[in-house]
Amino acid sequence: MGSSSDVRVRRVYDPPEDGDGTRVLVDRLWPRGVAKDRAGIDKWLKDVTPSNELRAWYHEDRTGTRYDDFVDRYRAELADPAHTAAVGELVELVRAGGPVTLVTAVKDVPHSHVPVLVDHLEHELRRH
């Protein structure tokens, strides 16, 4: 079974490293200014990301006061059938062995969807 040590997070603007394992882009949009061959992305799972509507709603407010509501809404989306297949695919990648690196272009990773996704992924790995 995979563990949280098997899941890593890196920004797409940092060069890939040997220990990254399978690199999975977890952004809905392709990162600006990054060539696909340079990004070293093995898989792009758009369906584990917040919906366009949720993403737009969250980014309307630049004060950061919506983050807790964003987390709750994103958790609900992750439990929705539209997201569960992609989450399952991510779980299977971790279980297959070796590290999985979640790659993102967001600037403020701690206040993005990525920590919520990591937490959800770890929960799913423990559940099985």
C-alpha positions as CSV (number, residue, x, y, z in Angstrom):
1,M,0.0,0.0,0.0
2,G,1.2,3.5,-0.7
3,S,1.8,6.0,2.0
4,S,2.0,9.8,2.3
5,S,5.8,9.5,1.8
6,D,5.0,8.2,-1.7
7,V,3.1,11.4,-2.6
8,R,5.1,14.5,-3.2
9,V,4.3,18.0,-4.5
10,R,6.3,20.2,-6.8
11,R,5.8,23.2,-8.9
12,V,5.9,22.6,-12.6
13,Y,8.4,25.5,-13.0
14,D,11.0,23.5,-11.1
15,P,13.0,21.0,-13.1
16,P,12.1,17.4,-12.7
17,E,14.2,15.3,-10.4
18,D,15.2,11.7,-10.5
19,G,13.2,10.9,-7.4
20,D,9.9,12.3,-8.6
21,G,8.6,9.0,-9.8
22,T,5.4,9.4,-11.8
23,R,4.7,13.1,-12.3
24,V,1.0,14.0,-12.4
25,L,-0.2,17.4,-13.4
26,V,-3.1,18.3,-11.1
27,D,-4.1,21.6,-12.6
28,R,-7.1,22.1,-14.9
29,L,-5.2,24.4,-17.3
30,W,-1.8,23.7,-18.9
31,P,0.8,26.0,-17.2
32,R,1.8,29.1,-19.1
33,G,5.2,29.2,-20.7
34,V,6.0,25.5,-20.0
35,A,6.7,23.3,-22.9
36,K,5.2,19.8,-22.6
37,D,8.6,18.1,-23.1
38,R,10.3,20.2,-20.5
39,A,7.6,19.7,-17.9
40,G,8.2,15.9,-17.6
41,I,4.6,15.2,-17.0
42,D,3.6,11.5,-17.2
43,K,-0.1,12.0,-16.7
44,W,-2.5,14.9,-16.6
45,L,-5.5,14.3,-14.4
46,K,-7.8,17.3,-15.0
47,D,-10.7,15.5,-13.2
48,V,-9.0,15.7,-9.8
49,T,-9.0,19.4,-10.0
50,P,-11.6,21.9,-8.8
51,S,-14.4,22.5,-11.4
52,N,-14.1,25.6,-13.6
53,E,-16.9,27.2,-11.6
54,L,-15.3,26.6,-8.2
55,R,-11.9,27.7,-9.4
56,A,-13.4,31.0,-10.8
57,W,-15.4,31.6,-7.6
58,Y,-12.3,31.1,-5.4
59,H,-10.1,33.4,-7.6
60,E,-12.7,36.2,-7.6
61,D,-11.6,37.0,-4.0
62,R,-8.0,37.9,-3.7
63,T,-8.2,38.5,0.1
64,G,-8.0,34.8,0.9
65,T,-11.1,34.9,3.1
66,R,-12.8,32.2,1.0
67,Y,-10.3,29.5,1.5
68,D,-12.2,27.5,4.2
69,D,-15.3,27.6,2.1
70,F,-13.3,26.6,-1.0
71,V,-11.8,23.6,0.9
72,D,-15.3,22.4,1.9
73,R,-16.7,22.8,-1.6
74,Y,-13.7,21.1,-3.2
75,R,-13.9,18.2,-0.8
76,A,-17.6,17.8,-1.9
77,E,-16.5,17.8,-5.5
78,L,-13.9,15.2,-4.9
79,A,-16.6,12.9,-3.5
80,D,-18.7,13.5,-6.6
81,P,-18.8,10.7,-9.3
82,A,-17.3,13.1,-11.8
83,H,-14.1,13.1,-9.8
84,T,-14.0,9.7,-8.2
85,A,-12.7,7.8,-11.2
86,A,-9.7,10.2,-11.5
87,V,-9.1,10.0,-7.8
88,G,-9.1,6.2,-8.1
89,E,-6.6,6.4,-10.9
90,L,-4.3,8.5,-8.7
91,V,-4.7,6.1,-5.8
92,E,-3.8,3.2,-8.1
93,L,-0.7,5.1,-9.2
94,V,0.5,5.4,-5.6
95,R,-0.3,1.8,-4.8
96,A,1.6,0.6,-7.9
97,G,4.8,1.6,-6.1
98,G,7.3,4.3,-6.2
99,P,6.7,7.9,-5.6
100,V,4.0,10.0,-7.3
101,T,4.7,13.7,-7.6
102,L,1.7,16.0,-7.9
103,V,2.8,18.8,-10.1
104,T,1.1,22.2,-10.1
105,A,1.7,25.7,-11.4
106,V,0.0,27.5,-8.5
107,K,2.1,30.1,-6.7
108,D,0.6,29.7,-3.3
109,V,0.6,25.9,-2.9
110,P,-0.5,25.9,0.8
111,H,-3.6,27.9,-0.1
112,S,-4.6,26.0,-3.2
113,H,-6.4,22.8,-4.1
114,V,-3.2,20.7,-3.8
115,P,-3.2,20.2,0.0
116,V,-6.8,19.3,0.0
117,L,-6.2,16.8,-2.8
118,V,-3.2,15.3,-0.9
119,D,-5.3,14.9,2.2
120,H,-8.1,13.3,0.3
121,L,-5.7,11.0,-1.5
122,E,-4.1,9.9,1.9
123,H,-7.6,9.3,3.3
124,E,-8.4,7.1,0.3
125,L,-5.2,5.2,0.6
126,R,-5.8,4.5,4.3
127,R,-9.4,3.5,3.6
128,H,-8.5,0.6,1.5
